[in-house]
Amino acid sequence: MTRSVNVAIIGSGVVGSAFITQLANLQTKNLAFNTIYLARSSKEALYNTDYKPVDLFTYKQEPAKPVLGLDELTTFLVGAHRPTILIDNTSNETIANHYPQFIKAGISIATPNKKAFSSALQTWNDIFSAAEQDGAGLVYHESTVGAGLPIIGPLKDLVLTGDRVETIEGIFSGTLSYIFNQFSTPEASKVAFSDIVTTAKSLGYTEPDPRDDLNGLDVARKVTILARISGFEVESPTSFPVESLIPKELESVASADEFLQKLPEFDAQIQQLKDDAFNNGQVLRFVGKVDLKNNKVSVEIGKYPFDHPFASLKGSDNVVAIKSHRYPNPLIIQGAGAGAEVTAHGVLADAIKIAERIAN
Amino acid sequence: MTRSVNVAIIGSGVVGSAFITQLANLQTKNLAFNTIYLARSSKEALYNTDYKPVDLFTYKQEPAKPVLGLDELTTFLVGAHRPTILIDNTSNETIANHYPQFIKAGISIATPNKKAFSSALQTWNDIFSAAEQDGAGLVYHESTVGAGLPIIGPLKDLVLTGDRVETIEGIFSGTLSYIFNQFSTPEASKVAFSDIVTTAKSLGYTEPDPRDDLNGLDVARKVTILARISGFEVESPTSFPVESLIPKELESVASADEFLQKLPEFDAQIQQLKDDAFNNGQVLRFVGKVDLKNNKVSVEIGKYPFDHPFASLKGSDNVVAIKSHRYPNPLIIQGAGAGAEVTAHGVLADAIKIAERIAN
């Protein structure tokens, strides 16, 4: 007997379209996914008032309707009287803030959107207390940290089965992983920090304005999520020390281009830091840390010996090391932590887990 | 509304008793586990014909009944007319061979017992085809490889969401990890292989007869499981090359003591291998490999450069590196791969996942 769920997808950008392709090609035994709503942009959506499924192979060409507002969308989805998963493949904060309403209406959520989980603590509490009510939807968000790497699920498993997390330490930005892996190596190297940032931008590894990576806020959001899962109620991603890699003098220059032009003037300082570390047999890495013993969270430049797992990181890989009562030698998970395919498969794996629980 | 499942536990050895303690202390919202059967040895079990739950805090002291045979047990569990999870915390092959019957009867299984998944391919097929039938039980076995490390689940997620696994390579024996991490290091060392084996035995890291670790069969079983999940239908754990660390001349000596006495006579050969590797900037590690491109599986002594993640492994940690279409830089998972607490929490996390799907 095949069980089925309804699916509503918001977003068909880089991650969104990878997700749609993976879902279209999904082969699950005894489990069917009917996409009854697909917002392919912030303005256009595909759906049928009789809930006839959208064709995931032709969604780009089909004639579209205006997107439904979030309340309208809730009413539309609930009206199908079927178990429903909302896939939010955006980084939109308004949608994120609506999660508690979706969940209370019985709609489950699978998403890589960090906003809902890493903003004010109140939003986090609203989401997870809503999810505990009878008839509420489920919430899975593996891809909010490290893309498809198995981090959120295994960490929740540890906590739920009674382990005591002591520290979490990791490299959570693909962009900053790439920059520091290039800049600071166990082999002597003289390449300038600003040159690597410029190269990273030209390779498409950074945000359009690299300062959006260098300010450390994306890392702070991920660390906030991991801390909260571990039981440390971080108030917000700006409520703890976050080291910015943007020189103070360049915070307010008008454009990304001007920023990159002036960045070389500040190379000497970080070069000194790197040389000092190198002379001590260490590399620099941009890390997020959660210290549950001392109730401390931080985002900073850390120093690691040449034989540390963080020192041998390749490309733009992410890595997380979880020390706990059961894992005094840390549990380490490492691999691509950004990219459309791996982010999408994390979301799809979550959607399958939800479907296994709610499909009928 | 609290949903509940019935639980039947077989085994209260090292892993089994850790599991029982974790389950007894489990705090899950809206989810209750009723242990209606607990076999505390191969002879004694606790259960009540009216299905009144067994007390997990006092199970060692309670008066026991003789264990139920596997058919009787099935009848007893099915008679409760409730969703039921069987926890097999043994390494018993007879119980493993009965899994298809349990599953067909609607009983789900969570287990660290490798036997069912790593023996004849027919048993594997029987289990997973039974699990696809209407009303069948579910099967989760995270702790069969790497104890509680998240390996089986994430690998199944990759395959299910359409990734193509290319190679899996790893260190899957805590005992052999310890022995090789001590023996072959990026720093020069002259300690003899036989001395490390003797120390490992005295620390309780080996089986009573260390040859049961050194023959590589435990690693072969784990590699068989990973290969099958990845879509490579390995016939049995003895159907591919497995390098044994037992010198041929010592395979048939009568006792473990005699084996350890004579092992030093064979130190020179493996010492030479280690010295050659060291002079090439490499360490030796005992690894299992699955090569999906060339349909090859093997267990062997591998050589890895000093800066490879396998070279910096600590203690008795396990590690697995999964290369796939989506992870050309491998996905690496590393940490304690043996031990009662981490094995038990892997089983408990599986039991929770099953309960989330079947409880009512």
Interface residues (C-beta under 8 A of the other chain):
Chain A: M1 Q22 N25 L26 T28 K29 N30 E132 D134 G148 L149 P150 G153 P154 D157 L158 L160 T161 G162 D163 P186 D307 H308 P309 S312 K314 G315 D317 R326 Y327 N329 P330 L331 I332 I333 Q334 G335 A336 G339 E341 V342 H345 L348 A349 I352 E356 R357
Chain B: M1 Q22 N25 L26 T28 K29 N30 E132 D134 G148 L149 P150 G153 P154 D157 L158 L160 T161 G162 D163 P186 D307 H308 P309 S312 K314 G315 D317 R326 Y327 N329 P330 L331 I332 I333 Q334 G335 A336 G339 E341 V342 H345 L348 A349 I352 E356 R357
